[in-house]
Amino acid sequence: MLASFMSVMQPHRVLFIPELLGIILSFVDEDDHVNNACVCKQWSEIALDIIWKEVDGLSRLLTLLRPYKITGRYNFFDGLPDSRDWTRFQRYANRVRILRFQQDTDIDYSGLLDDMARTRTTLDMLPNLHTLEWIYEDVDCMERATLFMHQRLRHLVISAPPLRHKDKVSFFLDVCVRAPHLHSLDLRVPYRVQHIETAILELLRGLPDLKTIIFPEFFLTSSIVSELSRMKHINIVQFEYGHEQGFGEEKDVDVFAPVFEEGAFPALGDLAVTARIEHVMRFMNADFAPINLTSLYINTYVEHEPEELHTLLVMLSERCRGLSQLYILLAHYVAGESELVPAKQITFNTLAPLLSFPNLGTFQVMHKYPVNITLEEIEELACRWPSLESLTLNEEPLIMHDFTLDLRALIPFALHCPKLRRLGLFIDADPSKIPPMLELKPFAALCFLSVGTSRAQDPEAVAAFLSHLCPPKCKLEVGVTWTSFGVRSCRLLDDYLRVEITKRFHPWKSARDILPILIQLRREEREKSRALQEEVEDLRTRTRLLMDKTDIKANDSCIVA
């Protein structure tokens, strides 16, 4: 009886396979990992690996070494760490793979870090650390980042030295010596690139294994791109928007003319640049240009004519045959602009070269004027582009009072683009133009429907229409992103624009709130309808069988002459 009970209590043998157990425990809530660590020795090791894999902030790490006390904004250990403290610390420190730290000016850890540096028993305090994020504001905090750098570090997210710090090159050279095998670097800089360009060039020269580089906007100057072109492993060159990444100045990239040598960019696949269209064309037409790109992001900050965009698309369709993702942001807006200039609108003819790209599945275009495209042209675009996966067709123009599309523009994409996951259109969701909804085919894979600054007049009717087309998990996105990138005139919109955008937001928000409920109801209706059809078909089959059986009996007789 006891043996039978013990056999029932034995855990499944799959729980003794470390790799599978690690996968299972990775889905458990963080608070439960402490309990898992107490189950048995094997579970303890795996649970502790998960608990200490990612460490956010220094407090948790410092407490692990030795208790410390806080006096004002300063922190002090209750005694200098000794060898026993370090032995205990290493048991957990060896498990840390990712360390994130963002300086809080109200808390000073410099004394604690200095004590760690003086008393450590091994050079590498976190020997298996592969990702370090160190965001700081002052020089003291900057210098202490190097305590956690070593030869095995692969990914670094770090602030640039403060603007007032004169010798920026020396810090970057120190980074190169301590972590020379970095694969990715994300550099946060709160000032113009001209103040740090020389230091960045030295940094790049000291990181020969670099594969991914991320800068603030307006940091990809001619000199920096020229240096990147000589790096053998660089695969991704990007910039990010926002205060955390930093803002550059558009004048630093006013002339974009990198110099290429034979063999430039041997591994580049993903490129983002901020430059004028004519400079991008010269860049891509140059000898040894990176024509094997799969993703290209272009942000132009000056006004361009539609013909220039058309010429760019023609050139890219001929030179970059492997391109699968293309993003073009014509992010130029001058305060006070409110009148539409039809001659400067993007049209279907402007975008026609897109259909010549053999592998293009993602396209985004942004412009201050609405795209001048008809429903018939939308139908042609969808029919000729069945492999489309993401299309963002300027859904958030800032001159927003002229419409050529309504809700009917969604239907061709649902019919002809089964792989479409994201769709952005500028539409007038007028209930009077809502078509009959009896035979609408829903999107097969749509996850995001973005309407930007579109207009909706009847949220309930709009939501009812969308519920026929949108899958259950599809999200409706509303609003503008202009204020997050580009030159200052784009980030600071006129008051009347903000009022109009807010006015348009509320009806769409109401439709967004209703939509999930209607989608669920529509799904239940379809399931009931399907079940009813199956039942009717079953009854028809039974009836047909009975009729056949009756005919057989009626004819089952013989006549004797």
N, C-alpha and C positions, 0 to 999 in steps of 0.2 A: 504493500500500500504506500509506504514511504517512498520506495523507489519510483513508483508510478507518479507520485506527487512531485518528486524531484525532477523527473523527466519532463513534466509539464512546465516546470519553472525554468528550465534551461532556455536561454535566449537563442533565437534563430542564428544559425551559423553565419548568415550574411553580416551580422553585427560584429563579427570578428575579422572582417576584411577592412583594413584601415581606410583604403580609398573610398569604399562605398559608405562606411560609417561617417567619414568626413563630409561626404555629399549630403547625407541624411541630416546630420547635425547642423549643416550650414543653413537649413531652412527653419531652424528652431529660433524662437525669440531670444534676444540677447540676454534677458534676465534668466532664462532657463539654462544657459551654458554653465553657470556656476553650479547648479544642481547636477548637471551632466558630469562635471569634473569630479564629483564625489561618488559616482556609481562604481567604478573600478579603475584600475591603473591604466588600462588601455583607453577607456573613455576619457580619463583625466587628461592624458597627453593630447588627444585630439581636440577636446573641448578647450584646453588651455591655448592650443595653437589658434583656434578661432577667436577666443577672447582677446588675445594679444596681437593678432595679425594687424589690426589697424588701431592706432593710438591717436586720438584727437586732443591736442593740448599737452602741456608739459607736466601739469599737476599730478596726473595719474602715474606718470613715469617716475617723477622725482620721489613721490611717496613710496614707491616700490623699493627705492634704494634705502631711504632712511626718513623718519618723520621730520618735518620742518615746521617752524613757527613763522607767523606773519607779524611784522611790526610796521604799521603804516602800509606803504606800498612795497616794502622790502621783505624778502624771505630769507630765513637762515635755517640750516640744519641744526638739530639739537646737539649735534656733535659731528666731528669730521667722519665721513664714511671710512670704515676699515675693511680689511680683506674679507671678513665674514659677511659684511653688508654686500660687497661686490659679488661674492659667491652666490648669495641668494638672488641678487639682481640679475646675474647672467642667466639663471635658469629660465627667467621670463623674457629677458631682453633678447635672447637668441631667437625668440618666436616673432618678434616685431618685424613686419615687412613694410609697413607704411606709417610714417609719422607726419602729422599735420600740426602746424603751429602758426598762430596769428597773434602778433604782439598786441597786448593790452597795456596802454600807457599807465594804467592804475596799478599794475602788478609788475614788479621787477624781479626777474629770475636770474639776473646776471651773477649774483653772489653764489647761488646754488650751482649754476653751471660752471663757475670758476672752481668751486670745491670739487665737482666731479672731474674736471680736467686735471686737477692736481693729484687726486687720490686714485684714479682709475688704475686697474691692474692689467688692462689690455688696451691697446691703442684704439681699436674699434669698439665703441660702447654698444652699438647695435649692429653686429657683424653681418646679419642677414637682411638688413634694410635695403630695399630696392627702390623705394619712392619716398622722397622728402619734399614737403611743402613748407616753406619758411617765409612768411610774410611779416616784414618788420618796418619800422619807421625811423630808427636811429642807428648810428654807427656801432654802438656797443652791441646791440642785438644782432646786427649784420655779422659782425666778426664771430659771434658764437655759433652761427649756423655751421661753420666748418667742423665743429666737434662731431657732427653726425655724418660727415662725408667720408667715403672710402672708395676703394677700387671697385667694389661690387655694386655701387649705387648706379641705377639705370635711368631713373626719371626724377627730374628736379623742377619744382615750381618755386620761383624765388623772386623777391623784389630786387630791383636795381639799387645800387648804392644811392643814398640821399643826394639830392642835387648839390648841397653845400659841401659834400665830401669831394675833395679835389682829386685824390688818386683812385679813380674808379677802376683803372686797369689792373692795379695790384690785387684787388679783391677777386676779379674775374680770373686772373692768372692763378691765384690760390685755388679757386674752384677747379680749374683745369688740372692742376697737379694732384689734388686730392680725389677728384672723381673724373678721371680722364675718359672713362668708357661710357659716358652718358648716352642713352638712346633718344631721350626726349627732353626738351628744355622749354619751359613756359616762363617767359620773362615779363614781369609786371613793372611798368615804368610810369610814374606820375608826371613826367615832363617831356619836353621835345627830344627827338632823336639826335639833334645836332649836338646836344650836351653829352652824349654818351656813345656816339657812333664809333669812334676810334676804339673804345673799350670793347664794344660788341664785336668788332672785327677781330680783335685779339682773342676774345672768348671763342669765337667760331673756329679760329685756326687751331685752338688747343683742344678741340673736341672732334677727333677724326671719325668716331663711330656714330655721330649724331644722325638720327633718322627723322626726327620730328622737331620742328621749331615753331613756337607761337609767340607773336609779338603783339603790342597794342596797334591800333589803327594808325596809318601814316608812318610806319617804321620801316617798311620795306623800300629803302632807298636804292638808288642805282648801285652804290658801293656794296651794300649789304647783300643784295641779290647777286651781284657779281661774285662775291666771296662764297655765297652758298652754292653757286653753280660749279665750283671746284671741289665740292665735298662729295665723295664717292657714294655715300650711303643715304644722303638726304632724300626722303620720300614724300614728306608732307611739310609744306611751308604755308603757314596760316597767320591770320591776325584775328583778334577777338575785340568785341566792342564792350563798352561799359566802364564805369568808374573803377572797378576792381582791377581791370587790366591796364587802365591808363589811357589818356588821350594824347595823341601827337598833334602836329600841325600840318595842314594840307600843303603849306608852302615848302615843306621838306621833301615832298614828292612831286613838286610842280614839273620837274623835268625827270622823266623816268627813262634812262638809257643804259641799262647794264651792258657790260662788255663780256662776250662769251669767247671761250677758247674751245678748241676741238675736244670733244668728249664731255661737254658741259652737261650737268644734270643727268648723269647716267641712270639714276634710279627714281627721278621725280615723277610722282603720279598725281599729287594733289597740290594745287597752287592757288593762293589767294593774293590779289594785288589791288592796290588803290592807285589808279592812274587814268589819264585821259585815254579815250578810245584810240586816237591816232598813235599814242605811245605804245599801247597794247599791241596794235597791229604791227608796228615796227619791231617790237619785242618778239612776237611770234613769227615774223617773216625773216628774222635774222638767221644767219648761218649758225648751226649748232643750237638752235632754239629747242625748248623742251616740247616737241610735238607729240610725244607719246603720253601726254596727260590723259588721265581718266576723269579728273574733276578740276574745274576752273571756276574761280569766283572773282568777278571783276566789280569793283566799286568805283564809279566815276563821280566826281564831286563838282564838275562843271557842266554847263548845258551843252547837250549834243542834239544834232538833228536826227530824225528817224533814218535818213539815208546813211548816216554814219554807222548806226546800229546794224542796218541791213548789210552794209559792206563788211563789217566785222563778222557777222554770222556766216556770210559767204566764205570769207577767208578761213574761219575756223572749221567749217564743214569740209574744206579741201585739205587743210593742213593737219588737223587733229582728228583723224578718223576713229580713234579709239575713245573719244570723249563720251562718257556716260552721264556726267552731271555738269550742268552749266548754269551759273547764277550771274545775272547782270543787273546791278543796281545803279540806275541813273539818278543818283541821290543829289539832285540840285533843286533848291527851292529858295526863292527870294521873298523875304517878308513883304506882305501886302499884295502878293499875286492872288488874283481871284477870277480872272477871265480866262476862258478856254481859248487856245490858239489852235484851230483844227489842223493847220499845216504842220504843226509840231507833234501831233498825236502819232503814236505807234499804230500801225495797221496790220491786217493779215498779210499783206504783201511784204511788209517789213520783216515779219517773222517766218515767211515762207521757206527760207533756207534751212530752218530747223528740221524740215522733213527730209533733208538730204543727209543728215547725220545717220550713219548706219547703226550706231549703238546707243544713241542718246535716249535715256529713260527719265531723266529729271531736268526740268527747266524752270527757272524763276526769272521774272523781269519786274522791275519796279521803276515807276516814272510818276512825275507829278500830275500828268494828264491821264485820263482814262484811255485804255486801249480802244481804238475805233474798229470794232469787229462785229460782224452781224451774226445772227443765229445760223444762217446758211454756211457761213465760213467756220463757225464753231463745229457744225456737223461735219464739214470736210476735214477739219483738223483732227477730230476724234476718229473718223473713219480711216484716215491715212496714218494714224499713230497708235495702233493697237497695243504696242509694247510699252506705252506710257505708264510710268510709276508715280511721278509727282509733277504737277503742273501748277505753278503759282503765277497767274496771269494778271499781275498788277491789281490786286484786289483792294489796295488802299491808296488810291490817288488822293492828292490834297486839293485838286480842283475837282469837286465831287458832285456837280449838279447836272451832268449830262450822261445819260445812260443809253447803251445800245443793246444790253442784254437783260433778260429777266430769268425767272426760275426755270424756264424751258431750256436754258443753256446747260443745265445739269444732265438732262436726259441723254444726249449723245454720248457723253463720257461713260454713263452707266451701261449703255448698250454695247459700246465698242472697245472699252478699255478695261479688261478684267483684272489687270494688275495694278490699277490706280489706287494708291494709298493716301495721297494728299492732293487736294484740289482747292485752288484759290481763284475766285472770280469776283469782279465788281458788277453787281446786279441790282436791279430795281425789283424787289420782291413785292410786286403789286398783285393783290388778290384777284383783280379783274383779268389778269393774264395767266392765271394758274390753269394749266391744261387739265383735261379729264384724267383721273388717276386710276382707272380700272385696270389698265394693261401695263402699268409702269414696271420696268425691270429694275430691281434694286442693285446698287453697287455691290460688287463681289468682295472687294477688299478694302474699301475706303475707311481710313482711320481718322482723317482730319479734313474738315470742310471749313475753309477760311473765307470769310466774307468782308473782312477789313472795314472799309468805310461805306459799304453798301447800305441801301435803304430798305427798311421793312415797315409796311404800313399796318398790317394785321398779324400780330405774332401768332395767334391761334391758327389762322389759316395757313401761314407759312410753315409752322411746325407740323401741321397735319400733312401738308404736301411732302415735306422732307422725311416724314416718318415712312413714306412709301419707298424712298430711295436709300436712306441711310441704314447701314448695318447697326446692330445693337451697341457696339462699342465705339461708334464714330463720335468724335468730339467736334462741336461747333465753335470756331474761333472768331472773335470779334475784336476790332480795335486797330491801332497803328503801332508800327515799330520805328517810324521815322525818327523819333526822339532819342533813339538809342545808338545812333551811328551818324557818320557823315560830318559835314562842316557844321559850325554852330547855328547857321541859319536854318538847318534842318532840325536841330535838336530843340530850338526855341521857336515854337509855332505861335502864330498870331492868336489873340484871345478869341476872335470870332471863329477861327478854325477849331479851337479846343471846345468851344460851346457847341458847334455843329456836330463834332465827333461824339461828344457826350450825348447829345440829343439822339443820334442814330444808334448809339450803343444800347440804350434801354429797351427798345422793342426787340432787338436781337437777343438780349439777355433773357427776356421773357420767353422767347421762342426756344432758347437753349435750355431753360429750366423745364419747359413742357416736353421737349423732344424725347428724352429717354423714356418717359411714361408712355407716350404715343407709340414709340418704336416697339416697346414690350407688348402693348395691346395689339399692334399690327402683327407681331410675331405669333401671338396666341391665336389671332384670327386665322393666320395662314396654317397653323398647325391643326386647328379645328376643321378648316376647309379641306386640308389634305386628308385628314382622318375620315371626313364625310365622303370625299371622293373615293377613297379606298373602300369604304363600306358600300357605296353605291355600286362600284365596280364588282365587288364580291357578290352583291345581290344579283347583278346582271349575269354573272357567271353561273350562279346557282339556277337562275331562271332558265338560262339557255340549256343547261344540262337537263333540267326537268322537262323542258319542251322537247329536247331530243329523245329523252326516254319515253315520253308519251307518244311521239311519232313512231317509235320502234314498236311499241305495244299495239298501236292501231293497225300497223301493217303486218303484224305477226299472226297471220291466218293462212290456211290453205284451202283451195277450192277443188272439190272432187267432181270431175265431169261424169 
